[in-house]
């Protein structure tokens, strides 16, 4: 993916900043003066707010960002532990900076962290950067999945070529030509035809 | 600070927040008395450059919420610039944002879990590299590396236990064989099932991070179960003279604690302090490490103020950082880089015959505070301590 792609997908500075107004945010934090301060600041930014404590059991798809208070030895919801399937960026709220708390922050793989009591200055920068890191991670994961599939496809094309080479007693080059022409005739991709051949061959071998 | 306040005859008013009631009262009363003692002595010697020190004290009832309210009252209503106070980390955390907001100065005379360094605080209690490390080394060497962790349910025990676990795991066969937490203000009943579990698991030693008035119940439950401290003692950083006073000497016998100060420190400065303290206040109050830190930190302040001529933080701080004082535990020094204090780690084993902790290990030199140390290593301290006969 080149830089212009990234910009189109929203990683460019302008589009991310343009999307901030109206951001949907959930604040999972016990009711205390610090939470009031945080909410006040988020409202000033123009975000749509929800608060909850204890933390929600699941995060709905329309949420962009979650703040989660790290309570020592507190229960961490399952969605917070799975970064790859999480749908919203996550910012941890911490009251202490010792390794016990840091371990919790690392466990949930938060994109950002804010210290309680919350200071107004720096909050927006943390939010913006966290959103960028989260979206970047999401897009990287998507790409990784695509490449994984691609890799499996290449492996299967190679296997299918071998099968055709053996069955027809042809060279590798000819084998690939047969595969490609057959795929075109059937209006499928070379990869999916290769998969069919590999699967069929497996069944055939077991007969 | 206003001009009027600066007049050379005006009293120097300082804020004091230690609880006389609530779950942590015993320990905090010791710290309160250490503070009063220092102030009374300074005044008897003519005050700070002729100015009398006056204490404005409130009882925060061992509650973070009360601490928050009262520190604001001290700063805004009483116009106080310097505050001595706090035992629990949760109360320090409640006070800190307000102290920082108004740029005031807090002296904190309590051991704690580290990982903080506010420009508005002078920390005079031990950081983990000044007590946990020494305790782990002593316990694992003498009793074995399998530890059972019992603590009060808040941040200091979690982090202290993490450090202890990290230390014992460095040894072959070492590790945590149990970890239990009780609420602050726990009763005897809370400890019964824990002691039962300990009897089953048979650790090499127990590490207690139980704090406050509950401490006595852990040791009482241990004694009632007929467990033997010679074989499997309770080790602690927080069970000191005040707590032992509450539980009775027999129950504490043979258990082990690590602190920079015990009443039995054999130094002229300590003997003199203890005599004076008992002469002034009788035997009702119990000197311990919190008392001693509370005492010497007031003196650190008075020294700095005499030089600065002001109690505003900006003027005091240059004279505080790097300053030294001949404390009962030894000559202490405020580390200018991290606002914590260079202290003398000691290990004491309680001896009910003398009714005191017998000091069996002590550092030859003051150990520099290192509040941001994540992984401590066993074996670093042994080269630098004296073994006291016994």
HADDOCK unambig.tbl for C-alpha pairs under 7 A between the chains (distance, minus, plus):
assign (segid A and resid 72 and name CA) (segid B and resid 155 and name CA) 6.65 0.50 0.50
assign (segid A and resid 97 and name CA) (segid B and resid 115 and name CA) 5.87 0.50 0.50
assign (segid A and resid 98 and name CA) (segid B and resid 115 and name CA) 5.13 0.50 0.50
assign (segid A and resid 99 and name CA) (segid B and resid 374 and name CA) 6.97 0.50 0.50
assign (segid A and resid 100 and name CA) (segid B and resid 158 and name CA) 6.90 0.50 0.50
assign (segid A and resid 100 and name CA) (segid B and resid 159 and name CA) 5.66 0.50 0.50
